[in-house]
């Protein structure tokens, strides 16, 4: 575990002086969850990020703050200094803290990790989510979406740590010894190149059954094949995916969750043109998949899924529309609560 030396203390002191020019730190008023001094997000977007981070605190006792500014100087020292100041305002009972700092002027991003989370979010993981999840969104100018997409991975990682007893229950020091990673933010750098042909030689024809197509999809995600025009997608889905940001981290996460879900059950509509693979309702992270029969086989209908299926806190799925679409037949024998979450 890292320990502060005298020169680090001097760096922190200097960074605090630099930060004072950007942040008013009141003696009695806590800092907000999202302090967007660089104005990289709209007000509604800041609210969405804060809402998700509130859930992260409630579900996993992780206090996750976001700060944007301009001209912080040494972003590593500034992040450590601000983290130390935030320790006095910590909301986590067990000292689990995360701080995302974006310097719009220097075009840098750093995710600072507190002592209590170093074992769960090591530097390699932080660098991975920055480069493979945040930056593809930041390049498109979608800062809030990049933060939210990263929070999804943080939630997934926290869930796995809790399930494997990776969190320690005793309270820990709330500060940070410099754990985390810094990366170029590439804010608004432009649309990243998207592959137009399958990568790594992955063959992805539409399957003769929904199960076969789903296996093709998981294989494509494992190979990080972001081609939106694969035959496993319906024409409407292909048009939608051409405008999506498909990050390497998202594809890795889809492949990992898909392989970890229990065996699904296929339900086919009476017209023989639509099908759903669904999982037991208690497996809330295993969302159903929609398929439409095309001339070449069964294709994934993400266009309808994107409209009908939503994800709430802890990445749990729900039905936003329970009727009026061709896949409603697959859920007629299930109960849903008022928010659309399935019940056993």
N, C-alpha and C positions, 0 to 999 in steps of 0.2 A: 504494500500500500504506500502511496506517495506521501512525503512529508515536506512541509515548507522549510526552505533554507532562508537565510537572511536576505539573499538577493531576490528571492521570490517575494518576500515581504515588501521589499522596496518597490518591486514592480507592481505589486498590488496597490501600494499607496499611490504610486504615480497614476495607475489606471483609475483609481477612485477619483483623483483630481480631474482626469479627462472626462469621466462619466458625469461628474457634477454639472458639466456644461450642458448635458443633454437630459438628465433626469432629476426631477425634484423628488427627493427622498424625504418624506415627512416623518416626523418622530412618532406620530400616532396613526397615520394613514398608511395602510398596506399598499404595496404596488399591485397593479391589476394583473390578471392572468395574461393579458395581451397588451403590451405597451408599444404601440405602433407609431413611434415618433417619426419614422421615415415615410409614413403614409403609403405603405405598400399594399394595403388592403382597404376595401370599403368597410363601412360600419357594420353592415350585415355580415360580412365575412369574418370580421373580428369577433362578432357575437357567436358565430358557429364554432370557431376555434375554441373560444372560452367555454362554450357549452360542452364540447367533447372533452376538454381538459378537466372540467368539473366532474364528469363521469369517471375519468381516469382516477381522480382522487377518491371518489366514493367507492369505486369497485376494487381499486388496487392500492389505495393510500399513496399514490404518486403525485406529488405537487409539480406540475409541468408549467413553466412560464415561458413566454415569448417576448423578446425585446427586439425592436428594429430601430436603427439610428443611422447617423451619417458621421463619418470621420472619428471613429473610436480609437484610431491608432493601432496599438497592439491588441488585436481582438482576443487572443488567448488570455492575456493578462486582464483585459477588461471583463471577460466572461468570468474568470475566477473571482475578481473583485466584486462584481455584481452578485455573484452567487453567495459570497460571504455576507453581503448586505442583506440578501434575501433570506438568509438563515434566521434572521431575527423575526421575519414575517412568515416563517414556514408553516404550512397548513398540514403537512404530513405528520402523523403521530410517531412514525418510525424513521423519520429523517430521509425518506425517499424523495429526492429532488432531481428535476431535469430543467435545464435552461437552454433555450434556443436563442442565439444572438445572430442577427443579420446586420451587417454593415453595408448599407446601400452604396455609400461612396467608395469604399474599398472593394466592393463586390465580393464579400467573403461571408461565409456562414460557419457558425460553430455550435455544436450541440455539447453542452457541458453536463457531465454526469456526476452526481453526488457520491460520496463514499459508500452509502448504503446500497447503491445500485450498481457499483462497479462490476460485481460478479455476474449480474444479469445482463447488463449492457456494456460489454467490454469495448475497447477502442475499435477493434476490428468490426464489430457490429455497427457501431456509430458511423464509421467511415462508409460502410456498406449502404446504410440507409440514406446517407447524405448523397453519395454519388449515384446510387441505383434507384433512389425513390424521389428525393427532393429535387435534385437538379433538373431532371427532365421536365418537371412542372415549372420550375423557376425560369427555365429557358423560354417557356411560352408565356411568361409574365403572370402565371397562375400561382402566386405565392401562397394564398390561403389553401388552395387545393393541394399544393405540395406539402404543407404542414399537416393537413388533415390526413392525407395518404400516409404520411410517416407515422402519425399517431395510430393509425390502424395496425401498422407493424409493431409498434410499441405495445399496444394492447395485446396482440397475439403473443408476443414474447413474454409479457407479464403473465398471461394466462398459463403458458407452458411452465413458467417458473413456479407459479403457485401450485400447479398440478403435480410438479416434481419436487415440491418442498424446497424450491430454490430461494425463496425469501426467508430471511432470518427474522424471527419474531421480536427480538429485543430491540429497543430504541438504539439508534446509532448517531454518531456525530453528523450534523446536518450540512457540513461544509463540503467543499470540493478541493481535491488536491491536484486538479488539472486534468482529470480523466475526461476523455471525449475526443473529438476530432474536428479539424478545421478544413474547409474546402472552398474552392472558388464558387460563388453563388450563381454566376452566369445569369444574372437577372435580366430577363427580356432579351437574351442573346439571339433569339430566333428559333424557329421550328427545327428540332433535331431531325436528322435524316432517318427515315423509316425504311426498313428493308422491304424490297418489292418481290423478293423470291424467298421461299423457305430456306432457313438457315441450317447449317450442319447436316444437310442432306436428308432432313426429315420429310418423309412422304405422308401427306395428310389428306387422303381422299375421304369423301363422305362415306360413312359406314353403312353397312346393310342393316344395322339395328342401332337404336339410340345408344346402347351400351358400347358398341364398337366406335361410334363417333366420339363419345365422351373419352374413351381411352386415347383416341387420336388427339383430342384436345389437350389432355394432360401431358401427353408426350411432346406436343408442340410447345406447351408452356415450360416444361422441363428443359427444353432445348432453347428457350428464350426466342421463340419464333414469333415475332410481332407482326408478321404479314397479315394485313386486314382482309386479304382476298383469298384466303384459304377455302377450299371446297367444303370444309366442315361448317361454314357459316352460311346462313340464309342471305339472299341478296340485300335485304334491309339491314341485316347485321353488318355486312361488309361496308355499306355506305356509312353506318354509324361509326364503325371502328376506324375508318379513315380519318375521322376528326378527333379521335380519342388520344390521350397520352397513355401509352402502354409501356410501363417501366420494367426494367429487368427484375427489380425487387417484387413488383406485383406479380409477374409471371412465376417467380420462384415461390411466392406465397400461395398462389393458386395451385401449383403442382404439389406443394407440401400438404396443404389442407385437403386437396382432392384425394391424395393417396392415403391420408389418415382417416377419412370418413368410412363408416361401415358400408357394407354392401347396400346399394340402393335398390328400390323397387320401381319397375317400369310400368306405367299405366298408359294405355293407348286409347285415344278417343274412338268413338263408334264410326267416325268417318275414315279412320285409318290414316289420317293425314297429320295428326298431331299427337305428341306423346310427352310425358313428363317422367323424369327419374327423380324420385323423392327419397328422403331419408327419414328415419324415425324422428318424430317431432321433438324429442328430448335432446337431439343433437343439433343445438341451435346454430352452430357455426357452419353446418352442412346444408347450404341452401339447395333448393330443387333446381333442376335444369330443364329448359323447354326445348323441344325439337319439332321441326316441321319436315315433312317428307318432300323432297325435291326430285327432279328428274334423275339425279345422280345418286340419291340415297338420303339418309337422315341428316339434317343440318341443324346446328344450334341456333336458336332464335333469341339471341341476346337483346335484340331490339325490343321485343316484348318484355323480356325479363327486366330490362333496365327501367321500364315503366311500371311494372307490376310489383317487383320485389324491392324492398328497402332494407337497409341495415341500421340497427340501432346501437345502443351502447354495448360494449363487449363483443362487437361484430355479430350480434344475433340478428337473424333475418326475420322479416315479417312480410305479409301481403298488404300492399297499399291498395290494391284493387282485388276484390274477391269475386267479381262477376264482370261480364261485359268483354271478356277476352276468351280466345279459343282453348285456354288451358285450365279454366275454372273447374272442369269436370274432375280433374285429378285430386281435388281437395274437398269434394262434397261430403266425404265421410269423416272429415276432421273438424274439430272445434277450434275457434280462434277467439282471442279476447278482443276487447274494444279497440286495441291498437293494431290488431292484425297479427299478433304473435300466436303461433300454433300451440295448442295444449294437448297433453296426452289424453 
